[in-house]
Amino acid sequence: MLGAARVPPADLDVRAIDAKLTRNGEVVAEGRSDAVLGNPATAVAWLAGKVESFGVRLRKGDIVLPGSCTFAVEARAGDEFVADFTGLGLVRLSFE
């Protein structure tokens, strides 16, 4: 996750991050990071191997989205979403 706060990887079990997604103040989805192939790091390792088979390598600084803790939720103009990731903080997103 990108943001101002920095959480050292050693201080967080990436396999057990609870996630709660609200839309306009109502909880619409909940999940955990282990929904991403059991461990988001496993998903990144799989991706690195897969793209390497096409002659592409992941490099330091690349941004990788390993998967989602929850199912996809429809968004409409005017919706405000807040995702709360235990131990990491909140992400806010508004649609115009």
KOLLO-88370 format. One record per residue: residue number from 0; residue in three letters; x, z, y of N, C-alpha, C in turn. Coordinates in pm, whole numbers, padded with zeros to 5 digits. Atoms other than C-alpha are relative to their C-alpha. Example, Ala and Ser with C-alpha at 12.3 -4.5 7.8 and 13.67 -1.06 7.14 Angstrom:
! KOLLO-88370
PT,0,ala,00089,00000,-00119,01230,00780,-00450,00090,00000,00120 $
PT,1,ser,-00082,-00006,-00119,01367,00714,-00106,-00077,00073,00109 $
//
This chain:
! KOLLO-88370
PT,0,met,00085,00000,-00116,00000,00000,00000,00090,00000,00123 $
PT,1,leu,-00078,00008,-00124,00131,-00086,00344,-00066,00086,00106 $
PT,2,gly,00053,-00083,-00106,00093,00157,00630,00110,00083,00063 $
PT,3,ala,-00098,-00081,-00071,00264,00402,00862,00053,00115,-00085 $
PT,4,ala,-00043,-00113,00084,00273,00689,00611,00086,-00050,-00115 $
PT,5,arg,-00088,00035,00111,00551,00678,00354,-00010,00109,-00106 $
PT,6,val,00007,-00092,00112,00504,00839,00013,00105,-00043,-00101 $
PT,7,pro,-00102,00036,00098,00813,00843,-00210,-00063,-00022,-00138 $
PT,8,pro,00058,00028,00132,00728,00686,-00549,00014,00117,-00097 $
PT,9,ala,-00021,-00114,00091,00872,00992,-00727,-00102,00111,00022 $
PT,10,asp,00097,-00104,-00033,00608,01209,-00555,-00142,-00034,-00044 $
PT,11,leu,00134,00046,00032,00313,01016,-00697,-00004,-00065,-00138 $
PT,12,asp,00021,00066,00129,00191,00923,-01045,-00089,-00121,00024 $
PT,13,val,00078,00121,-00033,00084,00562,-00984,-00104,-00034,-00105 $
PT,14,arg,00100,00025,00104,-00115,00570,-01309,-00127,00082,00022 $
PT,15,ala,00112,-00093,-00013,-00351,00839,-01181,-00045,00018,00145 $
PT,16,ile,00048,-00007,-00138,-00458,00754,-00827,-00151,-00027,-00001 $
PT,17,asp,00145,00019,-00010,-00831,00808,-00777,-00031,-00079,00126 $
PT,18,ala,00040,00083,-00114,-01000,00557,-00548,-00150,00009,00019 $
PT,19,lys,00143,-00001,-00032,-01334,00582,-00371,-00021,-00098,00115 $
PT,20,leu,00030,00101,-00101,-01481,00293,-00172,-00139,00025,00057 $
PT,21,thr,00131,-00014,-00064,-01759,00344,00082,-00026,-00122,00088 $
PT,22,arg,00045,00106,-00091,-01957,00079,00268,-00103,00064,00091 $
PT,23,asn,00090,-00059,-00100,-02122,00201,00588,-00037,00144,-00035 $
PT,24,gly,00018,-00141,00031,-02077,00561,00472,-00056,00031,-00138 $
PT,25,glu,00057,-00020,00134,-02228,00512,00123,00102,-00039,-00106 $
PT,26,val,-00093,00031,00108,-02012,00531,-00190,-00054,-00117,-00081 $
PT,27,val,00043,00119,00073,-02029,00188,-00356,00085,-00026,-00124 $
PT,28,ala,-00085,00019,00118,-01742,00207,-00607,00102,00112,-00008 $
PT,29,glu,-00105,-00098,00026,-01504,00454,-00764,00082,-00048,-00119 $
PT,30,gly,-00085,00040,00111,-01212,00401,-00996,00134,00070,00005 $
PT,31,arg,-00136,-00056,00006,-00854,00483,-01086,00101,-00111,-00016 $
PT,32,ser,-00106,00100,00007,-00527,00301,-01069,00034,-00042,-00142 $
PT,33,asp,-00030,00041,00138,-00493,00302,-01448,-00094,-00110,-00050 $
PT,34,ala,00085,00115,00034,-00769,00037,-01449,00079,-00131,00012 $
PT,35,val,-00086,00118,-00019,-00487,-00205,-01356,00103,-00002,-00115 $
PT,36,leu,-00085,00011,00120,-00339,-00273,-01704,00059,00134,-00043 $
PT,37,gly,-00048,-00132,00038,-00303,00103,-01757,00098,00060,00099 $
PT,38,asn,-00100,-00044,-00096,-00041,00123,-01481,00030,-00118,00093 $
PT,39,pro,-00027,00112,-00090,-00003,-00092,-01168,00143,-00055,-00013 $
PT,40,ala,-00139,00047,00018,00374,-00109,-01232,00009,-00096,-00118 $
PT,41,thr,00004,00092,00114,00298,-00275,-01568,-00050,-00137,00045 $
PT,42,ala,00054,00127,-00051,00095,-00539,-01384,00106,-00076,00080 $
PT,43,val,-00106,00066,-00079,00386,-00610,-01146,00108,-00054,-00093 $
PT,44,ala,-00101,00047,00096,00631,-00634,-01439,-00051,-00125,-00073 $
PT,45,trp,00058,00118,00066,00395,-00877,-01617,00007,-00121,00094 $
PT,46,leu,-00003,00109,-00097,00367,-01087,-01300,00142,-00055,00018 $
PT,47,ala,-00139,00043,-00017,00745,-01096,-01255,00043,-00089,-00116 $
PT,48,gly,-00034,00081,00117,00785,-01227,-01610,-00074,-00133,-00001 $
PT,49,lys,00081,00121,00000,00504,-01478,-01572,00051,-00103,00100 $
PT,50,val,-00045,00096,-00101,00624,-01635,-01248,00141,-00049,-00029 $
PT,51,glu,-00136,00042,00035,00981,-01642,-01379,-00004,-00118,-00097 $
PT,52,ser,00013,00113,00094,00860,-01877,-01655,-00027,-00132,00074 $
PT,53,phe,00019,00118,-00083,00778,-02119,-01369,00119,-00022,00095 $
PT,54,gly,-00118,00014,-00083,01121,-02078,-01211,-00007,00073,00133 $
PT,55,val,00018,-00077,-00123,01004,-01833,-00943,00040,00144,-00028 $
PT,56,arg,-00038,-00140,00017,01146,-01485,-00892,-00060,00084,00112 $
PT,57,leu,00041,-00096,-00103,00999,-01187,-00714,00126,00052,00068 $
PT,58,arg,-00116,-00047,-00075,01236,-01074,-00439,-00033,00128,00075 $
PT,59,lys,00015,-00119,-00082,01292,-00753,-00250,-00076,-00038,00127 $
PT,60,gly,00080,00027,-00119,01035,-00739,00030,-00126,-00079,-00027 $
PT,61,asp,00123,00071,00035,00774,-00952,-00150,-00115,00099,-00006 $
PT,62,ile,00120,-00082,00010,00423,-00812,-00121,-00077,-00047,-00123 $
PT,63,val,00068,00032,00125,00252,-00797,-00460,-00128,00083,-00008 $
PT,64,leu,00127,-00068,00020,-00114,-00711,-00519,-00026,00005,-00150 $
PT,65,pro,00006,-00006,00146,-00119,-00586,-00880,-00140,-00004,-00060 $
PT,66,gly,00135,-00002,00054,-00497,-00556,-00917,-00087,00096,00079 $
PT,67,ser,00095,-00085,-00071,-00796,-00346,-00818,-00042,00119,-00084 $
PT,68,cys,00048,-00121,00066,-00903,00007,-00903,-00151,-00005,-00024 $
PT,69,thr,00146,00008,00009,-01269,-00093,-00863,-00043,-00145,-00016 $
PT,70,phe,00056,00135,00005,-01495,-00391,-00907,-00015,-00054,00142 $
PT,71,ala,00019,00063,-00131,-01547,-00638,-00621,-00135,00039,00058 $
PT,72,val,00122,-00040,-00070,-01809,-00541,-00363,-00028,-00103,00109 $
PT,73,glu,00039,00098,-00101,-02001,-00784,-00142,00014,00060,00140 $
PT,74,ala,-00013,-00042,-00140,-01926,-00763,00230,-00081,-00095,00088 $
PT,75,arg,00078,00079,-00095,-02149,-00878,00514,00045,00034,00142 $
PT,76,ala,-00031,-00027,-00140,-02106,-00903,00890,-00058,00135,00040 $
PT,77,gly,00043,-00132,-00043,-02126,-00555,01040,00037,00112,-00095 $
PT,78,asp,-00039,-00103,00098,-02009,-00374,00725,00133,00063,00038 $
PT,79,glu,-00127,-00070,-00013,-01740,-00109,00754,00030,00067,-00134 $
PT,80,phe,-00044,-00056,00127,-01549,-00014,00441,00111,00101,00025 $
PT,81,val,-00109,-00097,00001,-01330,00290,00384,00038,00021,-00146 $
PT,82,ala,-00053,-00027,00134,-01112,00316,00074,00087,00124,00010 $
PT,83,asp,-00075,-00126,00001,-00977,00663,-00003,00080,00005,-00129 $
PT,84,phe,-00090,-00004,00115,-00675,00671,-00235,00066,00137,-00003 $
PT,85,thr,-00053,-00135,00011,-00589,01025,-00350,00152,00000,00008 $
PT,86,gly,-00144,-00012,-00016,-00240,01118,-00237,00062,-00103,00092 $
PT,87,leu,-00052,00107,-00086,-00202,00806,-00023,-00069,-00007,00135 $
PT,88,gly,00073,00004,-00126,-00474,00820,00241,-00113,-00101,00000 $
PT,89,leu,00117,00086,-00021,-00749,00600,00382,00041,-00138,00052 $
PT,90,val,-00011,00135,-00055,-00779,00229,00451,-00138,-00035,00054 $
PT,91,arg,00128,00039,-00062,-01051,00107,00692,-00001,-00149,00026 $
PT,92,leu,00015,00144,-00021,-01184,-00247,00717,-00140,-00027,00052 $
PT,93,ser,00130,00036,-00058,-01464,-00383,00938,-00014,-00151,00000 $
PT,94,phe,00031,00143,-00001,-01632,-00723,00915,-00087,-00032,00120 $
PT,95,glu,00078,00041,-00116,-01763,-00902,01224,-00095,-00111,-00038 $
//
